[in-house]
Amino acid sequence: MAWNLEGTYFESCSCFTPCPCTVSMSLGADLDYCRVVLVFNITSGDVEGVDVGGVPCAMVVSTPKVMTDGNWKVGLYISDVASDEQADALGKVYSGQLGGPPASLGPLLGEFAGAERASMEIHEDGLLHSLKIGDAVDLEVEDVVPFGVENGEPAKLSGIFHPAGDTLTISKATHAKVDAFGISYEGNAGFSSPKFSWSA
């Protein structure tokens, strides 16, 4: 059966602003690794007949300096508002079992660190986007409005290959501290999108 997800998206990673890995995964990260939290604030969706609207998810990822080298380590948080049925359905989506954008990253995966249900506090207000998951994840990114832009519109990166879409708003971390699934870092860069849409 088909599935679809829609919502908003934001992330914070260990690179500096803007992150070279997002320009192209074949470019090296600023450090000797890339560590990132990808936040999918799902507002509506259906997975094989299961309504998953209102169940946010976050992927915690660690990759080599050059992402296309593979051997990614990935852990998945699913909001604890999810029922067992919803958690199972979303686990299948994010593991790539049901095709679509997550499956395109499958060949790069080296270790799946597991999936956990957790309390997720997400706030999005204008240029600000934040996520808190207990003591494991505490991050906030702010969209970057370029100097001299009087209409307040943030800068965007377009024409890219990214699971959340081909255009992302450039953000920077106001704070970002992550220690989850054996992946620890403090974030600098960020991106956001007012809409991501997945289907298969």
N, CA and C of each residue as an Amber inpcrd file, in Angstrom:
protein
   600
   0.8350000  -1.2020000   0.0000000   0.0000000   0.0000000   0.0000000
   0.8720000   1.2550000   0.0000000   0.3320000   2.3260000  -0.5280000
   1.0590000   3.5820000  -0.5880000   1.1140000   4.2500000   0.7830000
   2.0500000   5.1800000   0.9300000   2.1340000   5.9620000   2.1510000
   2.5170000   7.3970000   1.8150000   2.2180000   8.3120000   2.7170000
   2.5760000   9.7110000   2.5200000   2.7160000  10.4090000   3.8640000
   3.6460000  11.3550000   3.9250000   3.8610000  12.1750000   5.1100000
   4.0140000  13.6220000   4.6720000   3.4740000  14.5560000   5.4750000
   3.6840000  15.9760000   5.2320000   3.8950000  16.6800000   6.5580000
   4.6380000  17.7630000   6.5250000   4.8570000  18.5340000   7.7390000
   5.9500000  19.5610000   7.5370000   6.5380000  20.0170000   8.6330000
   7.6580000  20.9480000   8.5670000   8.9360000  20.2030000   8.9360000
  10.0620000  20.8270000   8.6300000  11.3530000  20.1660000   8.8150000
  12.3920000  21.1660000   9.3000000  13.2870000  20.6980000  10.1910000
  14.4800000  21.4770000  10.5120000  15.5670000  20.5330000  11.0120000
  16.8060000  21.0410000  11.0390000  17.9480000  20.2220000  11.4460000
  19.0250000  21.1070000  12.0440000  19.9300000  20.4830000  12.7920000
  21.1580000  21.1610000  13.2210000  22.2920000  20.1560000  13.1720000
  23.4390000  20.6090000  12.6320000  24.5680000  19.7030000  12.4750000
  25.8450000  20.3090000  13.0320000  26.8960000  19.5110000  13.0060000
  28.1770000  19.8910000  13.5940000  29.0200000  20.7750000  12.6870000
  28.6160000  20.9380000  11.4190000  29.3600000  21.8120000  10.5170000
  29.0850000  23.2820000  10.8490000  29.8070000  24.1670000  10.1730000
  29.5780000  25.5930000  10.3390000  28.5730000  26.0720000   9.3010000
  28.0990000  27.2920000   9.4430000  27.0340000  27.8020000   8.5910000
  27.6140000  28.4360000   7.3220000  27.1000000  28.0200000   6.1200000
  26.2120000  26.8860000   5.8830000  27.0010000  25.5920000   5.7430000
  26.3230000  24.4950000   5.9290000  26.9400000  23.1730000   5.9410000
  27.2960000  22.7080000   4.5220000  28.5640000  22.3730000   4.2480000
  28.9390000  21.9150000   2.9020000  28.2920000  20.5870000   2.5190000
  28.0060000  19.7230000   3.5170000  27.4150000  18.4150000   3.2230000
  26.0410000  18.5520000   2.5740000  25.3140000  19.6280000   2.9190000
  23.9910000  19.8340000   2.3470000  24.0900000  20.3780000   0.9350000
  25.1330000  21.1520000   0.6470000  25.3580000  21.5930000  -0.7330000
  25.5280000  20.3630000  -1.6140000  26.3570000  19.4100000  -1.1620000
  26.5100000  18.1240000  -1.8340000  27.1010000  17.1250000  -0.8550000
  26.5240000  15.9350000  -0.7820000  27.0460000  14.9210000   0.1290000
  28.4350000  14.4330000  -0.2680000  28.9020000  14.8150000  -1.4540000
  30.2490000  14.4240000  -1.8760000  31.3060000  15.4240000  -1.4100000
  30.8610000  16.5490000  -0.8100000  31.8110000  17.4970000  -0.2300000
  32.1000000  17.0920000   1.2100000  33.3050000  17.3370000   1.6590000
  33.6660000  16.9730000   3.0170000  33.0730000  17.9200000   4.0420000
  32.7520000  17.3840000   5.2060000  32.2670000  18.1990000   6.3210000
  33.3740000  19.1200000   6.8100000  32.9980000  20.1350000   7.5870000
  33.9860000  21.0600000   8.1380000  34.9250000  20.3640000   9.1200000
  34.4000000  19.4010000   9.8660000  35.1940000  18.6280000  10.8180000
  35.5210000  17.2730000  10.2010000  36.0430000  16.3470000  10.9790000
  36.3800000  15.0240000  10.4580000  35.1750000  14.0900000  10.4270000
  34.0070000  14.6310000  10.6700000  32.7550000  13.8670000  10.7030000
  31.6120000  14.8410000  10.4820000  30.4400000  14.3080000  10.2090000
  29.2200000  15.1060000  10.2270000  28.2530000  14.4320000  11.1950000
  27.7390000  15.1940000  12.1380000  26.7250000  14.7030000  13.0620000
  25.5440000  15.6510000  12.9980000  24.3520000  15.0870000  12.9110000
  23.1840000  15.9190000  12.6390000  21.9300000  15.2940000  13.2380000
  20.9840000  16.1330000  13.6240000  19.6400000  15.7050000  14.0120000
  18.6780000  16.2490000  12.9680000  17.9140000  15.3560000  12.3410000
  16.9150000  15.7010000  11.3350000  15.5430000  15.6000000  11.9710000
  14.8040000  16.6990000  12.0150000  13.5300000  16.7600000  12.7290000
  12.3800000  16.8490000  11.7300000  11.4910000  15.8730000  11.7750000
  10.3290000  15.8240000  10.8970000   9.0750000  16.0250000  11.7460000
   8.5290000  17.2330000  11.7000000   7.3350000  17.5620000  12.4750000
   6.1130000  17.2220000  11.6190000   5.6870000  15.9760000  11.6910000
   4.6420000  15.4530000  10.8070000   3.2750000  16.0180000  11.2100000
   2.6330000  16.7040000  10.2800000   1.3060000  17.2650000  10.5500000
   0.1910000  16.3930000   9.9940000   0.4820000  15.6770000   8.9130000
  -0.5130000  14.7580000   8.3510000   0.2080000  13.6150000   7.6650000
  -0.4440000  12.4600000   7.6200000   0.1760000  11.3270000   6.9550000
  -0.5960000  10.0470000   7.1430000  -0.3710000   9.1280000   6.2170000
  -1.0130000   7.8170000   6.2530000   0.0120000   6.7860000   5.8030000
   0.2120000   5.7580000   6.6090000   1.1480000   4.6890000   6.2770000
   0.3890000   3.3710000   6.2640000   0.1480000   2.8570000   5.0770000
  -0.5710000   1.5870000   4.9080000  -1.8750000   1.5740000   5.7080000
  -2.6210000   2.6900000   5.6280000  -3.9100000   2.7790000   6.2980000
  -3.8590000   3.2670000   7.7310000  -2.6590000   3.5320000   8.2630000
  -2.5090000   4.0300000   9.6430000  -2.2970000   5.5400000   9.5990000
  -3.1760000   6.2870000  10.2670000  -3.0600000   7.7430000  10.3510000
  -1.9160000   8.0840000  11.3070000  -0.8910000   8.7850000  10.8030000
   0.2680000   9.1390000  11.6350000   0.4140000  10.6500000  11.8080000
  -0.6140000  11.3940000  11.4660000  -0.5810000  12.8410000  11.6330000
  -0.3920000  13.2200000  13.0930000   0.4520000  14.2120000  13.3530000
   0.6810000  14.6670000  14.7140000   1.7100000  13.8670000  15.4840000
   2.4550000  12.9840000  14.7890000   3.4850000  12.1730000  15.4510000
   4.8550000  12.5730000  14.8960000   5.5670000  13.5020000  15.5460000
   6.8830000  13.9000000  15.0440000   7.9340000  12.8220000  15.2370000
   8.9730000  12.8930000  14.4090000  10.0940000  11.9610000  14.4830000
  11.3970000  12.7370000  14.3120000  12.4810000  12.1930000  14.8320000
  13.7970000  12.8120000  14.6720000  14.8400000  11.7250000  14.4630000
  15.6840000  11.9220000  13.4750000  16.7790000  11.0010000  13.2020000
  18.0800000  11.6170000  13.7030000  18.8490000  10.8540000  14.4580000
  20.1660000  11.2800000  14.9270000  21.1830000  10.5130000  14.0910000
  22.0800000  11.2460000  13.4250000  22.9360000  10.6360000  12.4120000
  24.4000000  11.0230000  12.6340000  25.2880000  10.0520000  12.4470000
  26.7240000  10.3090000  12.4280000  27.2930000   9.7050000  11.1530000
  28.0640000  10.4950000  10.4030000  28.6450000  10.0200000   9.1480000
  30.1370000  10.3470000   9.1060000  30.8670000   9.7050000   8.1910000
  32.2570000  10.1190000   7.9610000  32.3050000  11.5400000   7.4110000
  33.4980000  12.0750000   7.2730000  33.6900000  13.4320000   6.7420000
  32.9850000  13.6040000   5.3960000  33.1130000  12.6090000   4.5310000
  32.4250000  12.6240000   3.2360000  31.2540000  11.6550000   3.3220000
  30.0450000  12.1770000   3.2800000  28.8500000  11.3670000   3.5060000
  28.7150000  10.2020000   2.5370000  29.1320000  10.4170000   1.2950000
  28.9680000   9.3670000   0.2890000  29.8870000   8.1720000   0.5270000
  30.7940000   8.2760000   1.5040000  31.6220000   7.1210000   1.8760000
  30.7960000   6.0600000   2.5970000  29.5810000   6.4210000   3.0260000
  28.7140000   5.4550000   3.6980000  29.0870000   5.2350000   5.1510000
  28.6890000   4.0770000   5.6680000  28.9580000   3.7110000   7.0580000
  28.3140000   4.6870000   8.0470000  27.0950000   5.1280000   7.7160000
  26.3580000   6.0210000   8.6020000  25.8540000   5.2600000   9.8250000
  25.8310000   5.9380000  10.9520000  25.1680000   5.4200000  12.1500000
  23.9160000   6.2570000  12.3690000  22.7650000   5.5910000  12.5280000
  21.4930000   6.2980000  12.6120000  20.6480000   5.7530000  13.7650000
  20.0880000   6.6580000  14.5570000  19.1080000   6.3090000  15.5760000
  17.8400000   7.1030000  15.3220000  16.7030000   6.5540000  15.7010000
  15.4200000   7.1870000  15.4160000  14.6230000   7.4080000  16.6860000
  14.1540000   8.6340000  16.8870000  13.1900000   8.9430000  17.9360000
  11.8100000   9.0960000  17.3070000  10.8300000   8.4660000  17.9270000
   9.4290000   8.6260000  17.5550000   8.7170000   9.1760000  18.7820000
   7.9050000  10.2020000  18.5870000   7.2270000  10.8210000  19.7210000
   6.4220000   9.8060000  20.5170000   6.4240000   9.9750000  21.8420000
   5.6750000   9.0430000  22.6860000   4.1620000   9.2490000  22.6200000
   3.7050000  10.1780000  21.7980000   2.2560000  10.2780000  21.5550000
   1.8030000   9.1730000  20.6090000   2.7530000   8.4860000  19.9730000
   2.4280000   7.4370000  19.0030000   1.8730000   6.1960000  19.6890000
   0.8730000   5.6030000  19.0790000   0.3950000   4.2870000  19.4920000
   1.3850000   3.2450000  18.9920000   1.2400000   2.0020000  19.4410000
   2.1080000   0.9330000  18.9460000   2.0010000   0.8100000  17.4300000
   0.7860000   0.9290000  16.9180000   0.5460000   0.8030000  15.4820000
   1.2310000   1.9430000  14.7120000   1.1190000   3.1590000  15.2390000
   1.7570000   4.3000000  14.5840000   3.2820000   4.1910000  14.6270000
   3.8200000   3.7820000  15.7750000   5.2710000   3.6450000  15.9110000
   5.8020000   2.5850000  14.9590000   5.0870000   1.4810000  14.8270000
   5.5090000   0.4180000  13.9160000   5.4900000   0.9140000  12.4740000
   4.4380000   1.6530000  12.0960000   4.3050000   2.1630000  10.7320000
   5.4230000   3.1470000  10.4050000   5.7020000   4.0670000  11.3220000
   6.7530000   5.0570000  11.0740000   8.1420000   4.4210000  11.0870000
   8.3360000   3.4100000  11.9100000   9.5980000   2.6810000  11.9030000
   9.8740000   2.0630000  10.5470000   8.8420000   1.5330000   9.9080000
   8.9970000   0.9530000   8.5720000   9.3570000   2.0160000   7.5430000
   8.7390000   3.2100000   7.6580000   9.0350000   4.3010000   6.7180000
  10.4840000   4.7390000   6.8520000  10.8950000   5.0750000   8.0820000
  12.2240000   5.6510000   8.2730000  13.3530000   4.6400000   8.0840000
  13.0490000   3.3510000   8.1890000  14.0700000   2.3330000   7.9150000
  14.2560000   2.0990000   6.4240000  13.3460000   2.6640000   5.6170000
  13.4170000   2.4790000   4.1730000  12.7080000   1.2480000   3.6640000
  12.0660000   0.4940000   4.5720000  11.3860000  -0.7420000   4.1600000
  10.2690000  -0.4940000   3.1510000   9.6620000   0.7110000   3.1990000
   8.5080000   0.9980000   2.3450000   8.8530000   1.8850000   1.1580000
  10.1560000   2.0190000   0.8490000  10.5680000   2.8080000  -0.2990000
  10.5380000   4.3010000  -0.0250000  10.5730000   5.0890000  -1.0930000
  10.5420000   6.5350000  -0.9620000  11.8890000   7.1210000  -0.5620000
  11.9170000   8.4110000  -0.1570000  13.1840000   9.0870000   0.1690000
  14.0670000   8.3570000   1.1790000  13.5230000   7.7740000   2.2670000
  14.4210000   7.0890000   3.2020000  15.1690000   5.9180000   2.5690000
  14.5250000   5.2370000   1.6320000  15.1630000   4.0870000   0.9890000
  16.3540000   4.5100000   0.1390000  16.3210000   5.7450000  -0.3700000
  17.4300000   6.2150000  -1.2070000  18.7200000   6.3580000  -0.4120000
  18.5930000   6.4910000   0.9200000  19.7740000   6.6090000   1.7670000
  20.2420000   5.2510000   2.2960000  19.4650000   4.2060000   2.0530000
  19.7550000   2.8800000   2.5820000  21.1570000   2.3700000   2.2990000
  21.6800000   2.5410000   1.0530000  23.0190000   2.0230000   0.7560000
  24.1290000   2.6820000   1.5890000  23.8370000   3.8390000   2.1910000
  24.8510000   4.5480000   2.9730000  24.8730000   4.1250000   4.4420000
  23.8580000   3.3680000   4.8590000  23.7190000   3.0070000   6.2710000
  24.7090000   1.9130000   6.6630000  25.4120000   2.1500000   7.7710000
  26.3150000   1.1370000   8.2980000  25.7780000   0.4980000   9.5560000
  25.1780000   1.3140000  10.4380000  24.6560000   0.8110000  11.7160000
  23.3570000   1.5060000  12.0630000  22.3290000   0.7150000  12.3400000
  21.0890000   1.2760000  12.8570000  21.1070000   1.1060000  14.3680000
  21.1400000   2.2340000  15.0820000  21.2930000   2.2130000  16.5340000
  19.9760000   2.0020000  17.2780000  18.8970000   1.8160000  16.5370000
  17.6210000   1.5110000  17.1600000  16.6270000   2.6570000  17.0940000
  15.4080000   2.3540000  17.5290000  14.3280000   3.3460000  17.5710000
  13.7760000   3.4080000  18.9860000  13.5040000   4.6080000  19.4430000
  12.9560000   4.8000000  20.7870000  11.7780000   5.7560000  20.7180000
  10.7780000   5.4830000  21.5570000   9.7110000   6.4580000  21.7430000
  10.1060000   7.3670000  22.8940000   9.9230000   8.6660000  22.7070000
  10.3480000   9.6240000  23.7270000   9.4700000  10.8660000  23.6730000
   9.4270000  11.5670000  24.7850000   8.7250000  12.8480000  24.8340000
   9.5070000  13.8640000  24.0140000   8.8600000  14.4640000  23.0260000
   9.5150000  15.4150000  22.1340000   8.7970000  16.7610000  22.2210000
   9.5250000  17.7900000  22.6300000   8.9670000  19.1440000  22.6790000
   9.4610000  19.9090000  21.4600000   8.5500000  20.2140000  20.5550000
   8.8950000  20.9390000  19.3300000   8.1790000  22.2800000  19.3330000
   8.9250000  23.3330000  19.0360000   8.3450000  24.6720000  18.9140000
   8.8630000  25.3140000  17.6340000   7.9540000  25.8890000  16.8770000
   8.3240000  26.6220000  15.6760000   7.5760000  27.9440000  15.6760000
   8.3270000  29.0330000  15.5820000   7.7340000  30.3660000  15.6600000
   8.5240000  31.2970000  14.7590000   7.9970000  31.5710000  13.5740000
   8.6970000  32.4460000  12.6470000  10.0290000  31.8650000  12.2250000
  11.1100000  32.5610000  12.5720000  12.4440000  32.1310000  12.1710000
  13.0390000  31.0820000  13.0970000  12.3960000  30.8040000  14.2280000
  12.9520000  29.8970000  15.2420000  12.3080000  28.5220000  15.1970000
  13.1370000  27.4790000  15.3830000  12.6790000  26.0910000  15.3730000
  13.4730000  25.3530000  16.4520000  12.7810000  24.6610000  17.3550000
  13.5020000  24.0020000  18.4490000  12.9500000  22.6210000  18.7490000
  13.8240000  21.7740000  19.3100000  13.4720000  20.4190000  19.7240000
  14.1670000  20.1110000  21.0350000  13.4160000  19.5350000  21.9610000
  14.0070000  19.0360000  23.2050000  13.5110000  17.6210000  23.4410000
  14.4540000  16.7020000  23.6860000  14.1310000  15.3160000  24.0190000
  14.8880000  14.9820000  25.2970000  14.2480000  15.1810000  26.4350000
  14.8790000  14.9030000  27.7220000  16.2470000  15.5400000  27.8370000
  17.2280000  14.7530000  28.3080000  18.6060000  15.2330000  28.4020000
  19.4210000  14.8770000  27.1570000  18.7810000  14.2350000  26.1750000
  19.5200000  13.7290000  25.0150000  19.6920000  14.7660000  23.9080000
  18.6540000  15.5500000  23.6530000  18.6870000  16.5140000  22.5530000
  18.0960000  17.8350000  23.0220000  18.8450000  18.9100000  22.8410000
  18.3540000  20.2520000  23.1480000  18.9280000  21.1860000  22.0950000
  18.0970000  21.5480000  21.1120000  18.6070000  22.3690000  20.0220000
  17.5860000  23.4040000  19.5890000  18.1040000  24.5030000  19.0930000
  17.2870000  25.5440000  18.4820000  18.0670000  26.1460000  17.3300000
  17.4160000  26.2790000  16.1820000  18.0390000  26.9360000  15.0410000
  17.2090000  28.1540000  14.6570000  17.9010000  29.1550000  14.1360000
  17.2580000  30.3900000  13.6870000  17.5760000  30.6120000  12.2220000
  16.5440000  30.8110000  11.4040000  16.7500000  31.0640000   9.9810000
  17.5480000  32.3570000   9.7910000  18.4580000  32.3360000   8.8290000
  19.3600000  33.4650000   8.5930000  18.7440000  34.4360000   7.5960000
  18.5200000  35.6680000   8.0440000  18.0890000  36.7470000   7.1490000
  19.3490000  37.5290000   6.7560000  19.6920000  37.5570000   5.4650000
  20.9360000  38.2070000   5.0570000  20.9520000  39.6960000   5.3850000
  22.1310000  40.1880000   5.6790000  22.3210000  41.6160000   5.9210000
  21.7780000  42.4140000   4.7370000  20.9920000  43.4260000   5.0180000
  20.4840000  44.3110000   3.9740000  19.1900000  43.8630000   3.3330000
  18.6610000  42.6940000   3.7140000  17.3890000  42.2270000   3.1550000
  16.2550000  42.8230000   3.9890000  15.5790000  43.8160000   3.4400000
  14.6140000  44.5870000   4.2100000  13.2850000  43.8800000   4.4030000
  12.9710000  42.8990000   3.5410000  11.6830000  42.2120000   3.6910000
  11.7160000  41.0910000   4.7080000  12.8880000  40.8220000   5.2960000
  12.9870000  39.8140000   6.3430000  13.0010000  38.3810000   5.8630000
  13.0810000  38.1730000   4.5520000  13.0660000  36.8140000   4.0080000
  14.4230000  36.1400000   4.2290000  14.4240000  34.9330000   4.7930000
  15.6980000  34.2390000   5.0330000  16.3210000  33.7060000   3.7490000
  17.6190000  33.4470000   3.8110000  18.3660000  32.9040000   2.6740000
  18.0100000  31.4410000   2.4580000  18.0750000  31.0030000   1.2130000
  17.7280000  29.6280000   0.8780000  18.8180000  28.9880000   0.0190000
  18.9140000  27.6740000   0.1420000  19.7970000  26.8550000  -0.6860000
  18.8880000  26.0120000  -1.5670000  19.0360000  26.1280000  -2.8930000
  18.1270000  25.4190000  -3.8000000  18.8920000  24.5540000  -4.7850000
  18.1660000  23.6190000  -5.4080000  18.7650000  22.7330000  -6.3880000
  19.6600000  21.6770000  -5.7770000  19.3200000  21.2240000  -4.5600000
  20.1590000  20.2670000  -3.8420000  19.4830000  18.8930000  -3.7740000
  20.2670000  17.8820000  -3.3930000  19.7290000  16.5480000  -3.1050000
  19.6910000  16.3960000  -1.5890000  18.4930000  16.3590000  -1.0380000
  18.3180000  16.2450000   0.4070000  16.9980000  15.5340000   0.6560000
  16.9300000  14.6480000   1.6660000  15.6830000  13.9150000   1.8940000
  14.4830000  14.8010000   2.2080000  14.7110000  16.0270000   2.7050000
  13.5840000  16.8990000   3.0450000  13.1410000  17.7640000   1.8760000
  13.8560000  17.7200000   0.7510000  13.4560000  18.5040000  -0.4090000
  14.6430000  19.1780000  -1.0740000  14.3970000  19.7700000  -2.2630000
  15.5040000  20.3480000  -3.0200000  15.7500000  21.8230000  -2.7150000
  14.9790000  22.3990000  -1.7950000  15.1990000  23.7800000  -1.3550000
  15.0650000  23.8430000   0.1580000  16.0840000  24.3620000   0.8280000
  16.0630000  24.4950000   2.2800000  16.4440000  25.9140000   2.6780000
  15.8700000  26.3870000   3.7760000  16.2330000  27.6770000   4.3440000
  17.4900000  27.5120000   5.1940000  18.4600000  28.4000000   5.0090000
  19.7100000  28.3410000   5.7670000  19.4810000  28.8800000   7.1750000
  19.9060000  28.1100000   8.1640000  19.7310000  28.4890000   9.5630000
  21.0610000  28.3680000  10.2940000  21.0930000  28.8760000  11.5070000
  22.2480000  28.6920000  12.3810000  21.7230000  28.2780000  13.7460000
  22.5290000  27.5510000  14.4800000  22.1170000  27.1020000  15.8020000
  22.3080000  28.2190000  16.8250000  21.2490000  28.5250000  17.5890000
  21.4250000  29.4020000  18.7360000  21.9850000  28.5770000  19.8950000
  21.5990000  27.3030000  19.9400000  22.2390000  26.3170000  20.8050000
  21.8620000  24.9400000  20.2740000  22.7540000  23.9840000  20.4500000
  22.4820000  22.6250000  19.9930000  23.4380000  21.6680000  20.6890000
  22.9030000  20.8840000  21.6040000  23.7080000  19.9000000  22.3240000
  23.0040000  18.5530000  22.2320000  23.7440000  17.5690000  21.7470000
  23.1650000  16.2510000  21.4750000  24.0370000  15.1640000  22.0840000
  23.4060000  14.2150000  22.7710000  24.0780000  13.0250000  23.2950000
  23.0520000  11.9000000  23.2720000  22.9580000  11.2370000  22.1190000
  21.8990000  10.2510000  21.9060000  22.4000000   9.1320000  21.0140000
  22.0240000   7.8970000  21.3220000  22.3930000   6.7230000  20.5230000
  23.9060000   6.6090000  20.3570000  24.6700000   7.0730000  21.3660000
  26.1180000   7.0280000  21.2690000  26.7060000   8.0830000  20.3540000
  25.9160000   9.0680000  19.9730000  26.3470000  10.1590000  19.0950000
  26.2920000  11.4600000  19.8950000  27.4300000  12.1300000  20.0310000
  27.4990000  13.3640000  20.8210000  28.1300000  14.4800000  20.0050000
  27.5540000  15.6590000  20.0920000  28.1470000  16.8310000  19.4310000
  27.4260000  18.0940000  19.8760000  28.0300000  19.2350000  19.5650000
  27.3850000  20.5300000  19.7120000  27.2360000  21.1260000  18.3250000
  26.0300000  21.5290000  17.9840000  25.7320000  21.9690000  16.6250000
  26.0350000  23.4250000  16.3730000  26.2950000  23.7330000  15.1090000
  26.5680000  25.0950000  14.6630000  25.6230000  25.5180000  13.5410000
  25.5520000  24.6890000  12.4980000  24.7430000  25.0140000  11.3280000
  23.3140000  24.5120000  11.5010000  22.4920000  24.8630000  10.5410000
  21.1170000  24.3870000  10.5480000  20.4430000  24.6540000   9.2200000
  19.3230000  23.9930000   9.0140000  18.4520000  24.2330000   7.8710000
  17.0140000  24.0320000   8.3170000  16.0790000  24.5880000   7.5670000
  14.6670000  24.3530000   7.8590000  13.8800000  24.3770000   6.5610000
  12.6560000  23.9150000   6.6450000  11.7410000  23.9720000   5.5050000
  10.3210000  24.0740000   6.0270000   9.5310000  25.0080000   5.4840000
   8.1410000  25.1240000   5.9320000   7.2780000  23.9500000   5.5000000
   7.8120000  23.1320000   4.5840000   7.0430000  21.9500000   4.1660000
   7.9510000  20.8770000   3.6010000   7.8560000  19.6710000   4.1770000
   8.4420000  18.5060000   3.5310000   7.2780000  17.5900000   3.1520000
   7.4530000  16.8580000   2.0960000   6.3990000  15.9640000   1.6280000
   7.0490000  14.6940000   1.0910000   6.7060000  13.5670000   1.7250000
   7.2200000  12.2670000   1.3240000   6.0610000  11.3790000   0.8730000
   6.3480000  10.5270000  -0.0690000   5.3370000   9.5390000  -0.4650000
   6.0110000   8.4140000  -1.2320000   5.3260000   7.3030000  -1.2890000
   5.8100000   6.1600000  -2.0590000   4.6250000   5.2580000  -2.3650000
